[in-house]
Amino acid sequence: MNPNTYISIIVPCYNEEQVICETYKQLTEQIKVIEKPYEIIFINDGSKDATLDMLKSISMEDKNVKIIDFSRNFGHQCAVSAGLKYCTGEVAAIIDADLQDPPAVILEMLKIMEIEQANVVYGVRKHRAGESGFKLLTAKWFYRILNAMSEVKFPLDTGDFRIVDRKIINQFNALKEKNKYIRGLISWMGYKQVPCYYDREKRFAGETKYPLRKMLKFAMTGLFYFSKKPLQLATSLGTICIGLGALYFLWLIIAVIFSLIHTVPGWLSIIGIIIFFGGVQLLTIGVLGRYIGNIFDETKERPEFIVNERINF
């Protein structure tokens, strides 16, 4: 920690050449208002466009701009983790580069943190502009399902947009797990956490970096890292299947005795049993496989990310 730095702005970037200059401009305009030392840390997450070159040009003009360049694309959560690891501020703000989360809200969050004496101020989206009905619906229900299944309660309708104090930063950096679900981990830590309500904007330019495939993977990370209920659900489902199977066999016996069914002997029961119990077994194995895969990833002890270059640190 550098005692001279008040706030660190952490900005993950992946192929953001269309917006990165405007992002820098808006962040700088807002953060200069507080008239305290600051740093803006851009994490280049393996961009394949001109994002890194543009960031380097900015950093040559402004020494408050720092760059962490990854050796390849490691993902949004790894980029945020790198920013928290290398930041030096008393507080840190996490914000995406696409300007959907307005930089001006950071000032509101700082005021709330001071008034409430909070350790975390997280952004809660009142309105989300420019997003499809499908994404709005799935995001809404994901957080509610995760809350219902998790031992830890998470604030609804939030993302990673938030500010955290040095106590939270140090605790986060001490965590050893690799596949992090950051908004969940910060909620899990406890301390005093309060909301800041705001309207989310459309992307300034470019396209989303979270298509359906990545959204599902991210959702699974949150679910399987913060809940054991899928395992309990698999056990319950197996128990229910045993009960239904027993009732089914009882019905078959009665049906044969009273000639209620007329099929090739054994065909109906075999087909029914194969379909029903085969599906249950595959579901249960799949759930177990997710947890075993998470254990496998953690035991390898590979680093979350590899830094190719750091600039202005």
C-alpha positions in Angstrom: 0.0 0.0 0.0 1.1 3.5 -0.9 -0.1 5.9 1.9 -0.1 8.7 -0.7 -2.7 7.1 -2.9 -6.3 7.6 -1.8 -8.2 5.7 -4.5 -7.4 3.1 -7.1 -9.7 2.6 -10.1 -9.6 -0.9 -11.4 -10.7 -1.3 -15.1 -10.6 -4.8 -16.8 -10.2 -4.4 -20.6 -10.7 -6.9 -23.4 -10.9 -5.6 -27.0 -12.1 -2.1 -25.9 -10.3 0.0 -28.6 -13.6 1.7 -29.5 -14.3 3.0 -26.0 -11.0 3.0 -24.0 -10.1 6.7 -24.7 -13.6 7.9 -23.6 -13.4 5.6 -20.5 -10.1 7.2 -19.5 -11.5 10.7 -20.2 -14.6 10.2 -18.1 -12.8 8.5 -15.3 -10.2 11.3 -15.1 -12.8 14.0 -15.2 -14.7 12.5 -12.3 -11.8 11.4 -10.1 -10.1 14.8 -10.2 -13.1 16.3 -8.5 -12.1 14.7 -5.2 -8.7 16.4 -5.3 -6.8 13.5 -3.8 -4.0 11.3 -5.2 -5.4 8.5 -7.4 -4.3 5.8 -9.8 -6.2 4.2 -12.7 -5.2 0.6 -13.3 -6.1 -0.8 -16.7 -5.8 -4.6 -16.9 -5.3 -5.7 -20.5 -6.8 -9.1 -20.5 -5.2 -10.4 -23.7 -6.9 -8.0 -26.1 -6.4 -8.8 -29.8 -7.1 -5.2 -31.0 -5.3 -1.9 -30.4 -6.4 -1.6 -26.8 -2.9 -2.1 -25.3 -1.3 0.3 -27.8 -3.8 3.0 -26.9 -3.4 2.4 -23.2 0.4 2.7 -23.5 0.0 6.0 -25.3 -2.3 7.3 -22.5 0.1 6.1 -19.8 3.0 8.0 -21.4 1.0 11.2 -21.0 -0.5 10.5 -17.6 1.6 8.7 -14.9 -1.5 8.2 -12.8 -2.5 5.6 -15.4 -1.0 2.1 -14.8 -1.2 -1.0 -17.0 -1.2 -4.6 -16.2 -0.8 -6.6 -19.4 -1.7 -10.3 -19.3 0.2 -12.9 -21.3 -3.2 -14.1 -22.7 -6.9 -13.8 -22.0 -7.5 -15.1 -18.5 -11.0 -13.7 -18.0 -12.8 -10.8 -16.3 -12.6 -12.1 -12.7 -8.8 -12.7 -13.0 -8.4 -9.2 -14.3 -10.2 -7.8 -11.3 -8.1 -10.0 -9.0 -4.9 -8.6 -10.5 -6.1 -5.1 -10.0 -6.8 -5.7 -6.4 -3.5 -7.4 -5.9 -1.4 -4.5 -7.3 -3.5 -1.5 -6.3 -2.1 0.8 -3.6 -5.1 3.0 -2.7 -6.9 3.3 0.6 -10.0 2.3 -1.3 -10.5 0.7 -4.7 -13.3 1.1 -7.2 -14.0 -1.8 -9.7 -15.7 -0.7 -12.9 -15.9 -2.1 -16.4 -14.5 -0.3 -19.4 -17.7 -0.2 -21.4 -19.2 2.8 -19.5 -22.4 1.0 -18.8 -21.6 1.8 -15.1 -21.3 5.6 -15.1 -18.0 6.8 -13.6 -19.9 9.6 -11.8 -21.5 7.0 -9.5 -18.0 6.4 -8.0 -18.3 9.8 -6.3 -21.7 8.9 -4.9 -20.3 5.7 -3.6 -17.4 7.5 -1.9 -19.9 9.8 -0.1 -22.0 6.9 1.0 -18.9 5.1 2.3 -17.9 8.1 4.3 -21.3 8.8 5.7 -22.1 5.1 6.5 -18.6 4.3 7.6 -18.9 1.2 5.4 -16.3 -1.2 4.1 -18.1 -1.9 0.8 -20.5 0.1 -1.3 -21.9 -2.0 -4.1 -23.9 -0.7 -7.1 -27.5 -1.9 -7.4 -29.1 -1.5 -10.9 -32.5 0.2 -10.8 -32.7 0.2 -14.6 -30.6 -1.5 -17.3 -30.6 0.2 -20.6 -29.7 -1.4 -23.9 -30.1 -5.0 -22.7 -32.4 -7.7 -24.2 -35.4 -9.0 -22.3 -33.8 -12.4 -22.2 -30.7 -11.1 -20.5 -32.7 -9.1 -18.0 -34.9 -12.0 -17.2 -32.0 -14.5 -16.8 -30.0 -12.1 -14.7 -32.9 -11.4 -12.4 -33.7 -15.1 -11.8 -30.0 -16.2 -11.5 -29.4 -14.0 -8.5 -32.6 -15.1 -6.8 -31.9 -18.8 -7.5 -28.3 -18.4 -6.2 -29.6 -16.7 -3.1 -32.1 -19.5 -2.5 -29.4 -22.2 -2.9 -26.4 -20.5 -1.2 -25.4 -20.5 2.5 -24.4 -16.8 1.9 -27.0 -14.2 1.0 -26.0 -11.9 -1.9 -27.5 -8.5 -2.7 -29.8 -8.7 -5.7 -29.3 -7.0 -9.1 -25.6 -6.2 -8.5 -22.4 -6.8 -10.5 -18.8 -6.2 -9.7 -19.2 -2.4 -9.8 -18.4 -1.3 -6.2 -15.8 0.4 -4.0 -14.0 -1.5 -1.2 -11.7 -0.3 1.5 -8.2 -1.5 2.3 -9.5 -4.0 4.9 -11.5 -5.8 2.2 -8.7 -5.6 -0.3 -6.2 -7.2 2.1 -8.7 -9.9 3.1 -9.4 -10.6 -0.6 -5.8 -10.8 -1.5 -5.2 -13.4 1.3 -7.7 -15.8 -0.3 -6.0 -18.8 -2.0 -8.7 -20.1 -4.3 -8.2 -19.6 -8.0 -11.6 -19.6 -9.7 -13.1 -16.6 -8.0 -16.6 -15.3 -8.1 -15.7 -11.9 -6.8 -19.0 -10.3 -5.9 -19.9 -13.5 -4.0 -16.5 -13.6 -2.1 -16.9 -9.9 -1.1 -20.4 -10.6 0.2 -19.1 -13.7 2.0 -16.5 -11.6 3.9 -19.1 -9.7 5.8 -18.1 -6.3 7.4 -20.4 -3.4 6.7 -21.7 -3.4 3.1 -24.3 -0.9 1.8 -26.0 -0.3 -1.5 -25.8 2.6 -4.0 -28.7 2.6 -6.5 -28.1 3.8 -10.0 -29.3 3.5 -13.6 -27.1 1.4 -15.9 -26.4 2.9 -19.3 -26.0 1.3 -22.8 -22.6 0.3 -23.9 -20.8 3.4 -25.2 -19.4 1.3 -28.1 -18.3 -2.2 -29.1 -20.1 -5.4 -28.1 -20.6 -7.4 -24.9 -17.8 -9.6 -23.7 -20.3 -11.9 -22.0 -22.2 -13.9 -24.6 -24.6 -16.7 -23.4 -21.8 -19.3 -23.2 -19.7 -17.2 -20.8 -22.8 -16.1 -18.9 -23.7 -19.7 -18.2 -20.1 -20.6 -17.2 -20.0 -17.6 -14.8 -23.3 -18.6 -13.3 -22.1 -22.1 -12.7 -19.0 -20.8 -11.0 -21.1 -18.8 -8.6 -23.5 -21.7 -8.0 -21.0 -24.5 -7.4 -18.5 -22.4 -5.4 -21.1 -21.0 -2.9 -23.6 -23.8 -2.5 -23.6 -27.5 -1.7 -27.3 -27.7 -2.3 -26.9 -29.2 -5.9 -25.3 -32.2 -4.1 -28.2 -32.4 -1.7 -30.6 -32.0 -4.6 -29.0 -34.9 -6.4 -29.4 -37.1 -3.2 -33.0 -36.0 -2.8 -33.7 -36.7 -6.4 -32.3 -40.2 -6.1 -34.4 -40.8 -3.0 -37.5 -39.6 -4.9 -36.7 -41.9 -7.8 -36.4 -44.9 -5.6 -39.8 -44.1 -4.1 -41.4 -43.6 -7.6 -39.7 -46.8 -8.8 -41.2 -48.8 -6.0 -44.6 -47.3 -6.7 -44.2 -48.1 -10.4 -43.3 -51.7 -9.7 -46.3 -52.0 -7.4 -48.6 -50.7 -10.1 -47.1 -53.1 -12.6 -47.8 -56.0 -10.4 -51.4 -54.9 -9.8 -51.9 -54.2 -13.5 -50.6 -57.7 -14.5 -52.8 -59.4 -11.9 -56.0 -57.7 -13.0 -55.0 -57.6 -16.8 -55.0 -53.8 -16.9 -52.2 -53.5 -19.5 -51.6 -55.4 -22.7 -48.1 -55.0 -24.0 -45.1 -57.2 -24.8 -44.2 -58.7 -21.4 -41.4 -56.6 -19.8 -41.1 -54.0 -22.5 -42.9 -51.1 -20.7 -41.1 -51.6 -17.4 -37.7 -51.9 -19.0 -38.1 -48.8 -21.1 -39.5 -46.8 -18.3 -36.8 -47.8 -15.8 -34.0 -47.1 -18.3 -35.2 -43.6 -19.2 -36.0 -42.6 -15.7 -33.0 -43.9 -13.8 -30.6 -43.3 -16.6 -31.5 -39.6 -16.5 -31.1 -39.4 -12.8 -27.7 -41.1 -12.8 -26.4 -38.7 -15.6 -27.7 -35.7 -13.7 -26.1 -36.9 -10.4 -22.8 -37.7 -12.1 -22.8 -34.3 -13.8 -23.3 -32.5 -10.5 -20.5 -34.5 -8.9 -18.3 -33.9 -11.9 -18.6 -30.1 -11.5 -17.5 -30.3 -7.9 -14.7 -32.7 -8.6 -13.6 -30.4 -11.5 -13.4 -27.5 -9.1 -11.3 -29.5 -6.7 -9.0 -30.5 -9.6 -8.5 -26.9 -10.6 -7.7 -25.8 -7.1 -5.2 -28.7 -6.4 -3.2 -27.9 -9.5 -2.2 -24.6 -7.8 -1.6 -22.8 -11.1 -1.6 -19.0 -10.8 -4.8 -17.1 -11.7 -3.0 -15.1 -14.3 0.4 -14.5 -15.8 1.6 -10.9 -16.1 3.5 -10.0 -19.3 4.3 -6.4 -18.4 3.5 -3.8 -15.8 3.7 -0.1 -16.7 4.0 2.9 -14.5 4.2 0.9 -11.3 
